[in-house]
């Protein structure tokens, strides 16, 4: 998926794995870390790799006034995200 604009993600509890479609790179973000998703068509996925809960705060920039915050997108053929 992608987003209309950038998203700042703060992981408050647990862990989040972010998978970037460019190079199919996985990055782990434990509690107390943050990252910026570029949005604007930057395709990625994110998931909780553990059995425990993940709590995060996501701040969306350029979010649409109405409609979804997540825009479905196809992953590149050489990357399963």
ChimeraX attribute file (.defattr): number of C-alpha atoms within 10 A of each C-alpha:
attribute: neighborCount
match mode: 1-to-1
recipient: residues
	/A:1	18
	/A:2	21
	/A:3	25
	/A:4	19
	/A:5	17
	/A:6	19
	/A:7	20
	/A:8	15
	/A:9	18
	/A:10	20
	/A:11	20
	/A:12	16
	/A:13	16
	/A:14	18
	/A:15	22
	/A:16	25
	/A:17	16
	/A:18	20
	/A:19	20
	/A:20	19
	/A:21	21
	/A:22	13
	/A:23	10
	/A:24	17
	/A:25	12
	/A:26	15
	/A:27	12
	/A:28	14
	/A:29	19
	/A:30	16
	/A:31	15
	/A:32	12
	/A:33	15
	/A:34	16
	/A:35	13
	/A:36	12
	/A:37	19
	/A:38	17
	/A:39	20
	/A:40	12
	/A:41	15
	/A:42	17
	/A:43	22
	/A:44	24
	/A:45	17
	/A:46	15
	/A:47	13
	/A:48	16
	/A:49	13
	/A:50	11
	/A:51	7
	/A:52	10
	/A:53	12
	/A:54	17
	/A:55	15
	/A:56	18
	/A:57	13
	/A:58	15
	/A:59	12
	/A:60	17
	/A:61	14
	/A:62	13
	/A:63	16
	/A:64	12
	/A:65	7
	/A:66	6
	/A:67	8
	/A:68	11
	/A:69	16
	/A:70	12
	/A:71	13
	/A:72	13
	/A:73	14
	/A:74	13
	/A:75	17
	/A:76	13
	/A:77	7
	/A:78	10
	/A:79	14
	/A:80	11
	/A:81	19
